[in-house]
Amino acid sequence: MNLKLEELEKLPHFLIRDRFQRAEEIYLTGVFAPRLESWQNWCFAYALADLNDVRQAWIEVLWEAPDSSSAVVRYDEHSDNNEMAVGNSIPCGTLKLDALLLILDLDTTWSERTFKSEDAWTYESSPGWRTTLQPAALPPPDAKNVKKRSKGWDHEHCAFTFCWATISEHENTSAYVATSCFGREMWVCPKCYEANVVPHKLPASLCMQ
């Protein structure tokens, strides 16, 4: 990866003041700058391991003081992130890591593609809810009620949650596609591609004002 790291500095940060553990849960105390009024009670923390390695941790905001002087978060630690240590200031946002890197990675290879519906596998991912996979993807080995649907893959969404535009044979028919760090094809609408991907610029809605 070849990351435009200065964009990370535009995101709100969480300054870690203390860290403690109860049972299997890890908690952090600190302060958000600025406060997260519009983010409800969760966000991702992006921990920079080295110049070409950004990692993601999900944090739940349990409490924030009215004057923004302190906050308590629960930290879902999927891997060892030494960056989530006392004294560090961690950039935060609501974009998943693979979507964030679509903007930050200067070496990502993009192609313009016209969307076309294809057959796809579907399965019951939770009671009453079915997940449709991309055409090249296979269901998990333990998937339930697996079916192959004709033209089941009939749309995508812009990979950026601040947009989420529909991409299909009827709307945003031509879009831009890249393979994410997790091996999944990510589709981005033309508007976000020109506004964010080409200049490698995070949208103002995610950045500190």
Stockholm file with secondary structure:
# STOCKHOLM 1.0

chainA/1-209         MNLKLEELEKLPHFLIRDRFQRAEEIYLTGVFAPRLESWQNWCFAYALADLNDVRQAWIEVLWEAPDSSSAVVRYDEHSDNNEMAVGNSIPCGTLKLDALLLILDLDTTWSERTFKSEDAWTYESSPGWRTTLQPAALPPPDAKNVKKRSKGWDHEHCAFTFCWATISEHENTSAYVATSCFGREMWVCPKCYEANVVPHKLPASLCMQ
#=GR chainA/1-209 SS CCBCGGGGGGSCEEEEEEEEEETTEEEEEEEEESCCGGGTTEEEEEEEEETTEEEEEEEEEEEECTTSSCEEEEEECSSCCTTSSTTCEEEEESSCHHHHHHHHBTTCCCEEEECCCEEEEEEEEETTEEEECCTTCCCCTTCEEEEEEEEEECEEECSCTTTCCEEESSSSCEEEEEECTTSCEEEECHHHIIIIITTTCCCGGGSCC
#=GC SS_cons         CCBCGGGGGGSCEEEEEEEEEETTEEEEEEEEESCCGGGTTEEEEEEEEETTEEEEEEEEEEEECTTSSCEEEEEECSSCCTTSSTTCEEEEESSCHHHHHHHHBTTCCCEEEECCCEEEEEEEEETTEEEECCTTCCCCTTCEEEEEEEEEECEEECSCTTTCCEEESSSSCEEEEEECTTSCEEEECHHHIIIIITTTCCCGGGSCC
//
